[in-house]
Amino acid sequence: MVTADEEVDETTEQPQSPEIDSKYRLIILAAKRSKQLQRGARPRIEIDPAKHKPTRIALEEVVQGKVLFHTTQDGDEEPAKES
């Protein structure tokens, strides 16, 4: 039986888009996407949601480049407007 750690290691070793520069970014993106799936979003890949958990679906979506994201550098964010 494959453990969750082995499954994540196997998935993170697969070729990925160059924007995903670390396995930590991959995990953060997959976690956020998993929450969306749990709240009712539809999978962006062909997979049976009844057979796979949202976390696995999200991880596959990120690895396949189906989840769009952008990164910001320190100081790139606009300051919050005060009321």
N, C-alpha and C positions, 0 to 999 in steps of 0.2 A: 504494500500500500504506500502510495506517495504522500509524504507529509506536506503541509501547507508551505513550509520553508523551502522544501525541495522544488515545489511547483513554482514558487516565485523566482527562485534562482534559475530554473530552467527557462522561464519566460523572459527574465531580464537579460539572459545571454543571447536571445534571439536578435537578429538584426533589427534596428529601430531607426526612426528618423533622426537626423542629426540634431534636431532641436532638443531631444531628450538626452541631456548630457550626463545624467547620473541615474542610478536606480532609485535614488530618493525622490527625484522629480517624477519618475514613472509611478512610484507608489502614491505620491500626493495626488497626481492627476487621476489615477485609477480610483482612489478613495472618494474624490469629489464626484467623479462620474458615477460611481457605485451608489452614492446618495441620490443622485438624480434618477437612476434606474429604480431604486427602492421607492421613490416618490411617484413612480408611474411613467417615467420617460421610456420610450421604445428603444430597443437595441439598434445600433447602427450597423451591425454585422448580421449575417445570416447564421443564427444560432437559436436553438430551442430554449427559451427562458424557463420552461418547466424542468429541464434537465440540468441547467447550469445556474449557479448562484450569481447574483448581481455583481459580486466582486470579481468573479472569473470573467464574466462578460465584459466588465469595464476594463480589466487588464488587457484582454484581447483587443478591444477597441483602441486603446491607447497604443499598443504595439503596432497595430495595423495602420495607425495614422488617421483614424476616424474621429479623434477628439482634437478639436482645434484649441489652441491656447497661445498666449503671448507672455513673455517675461518682461519685467521692468528692472532697471538698474536702480541702485540706491540714489535717491534724489530725483528720479524721473517722475514721481507721482506729484500731481498738483496738490498744493496745500488745501486743507479743508477750509471752506468759507465759513466765517463766523457770522452769526445772525445777531 
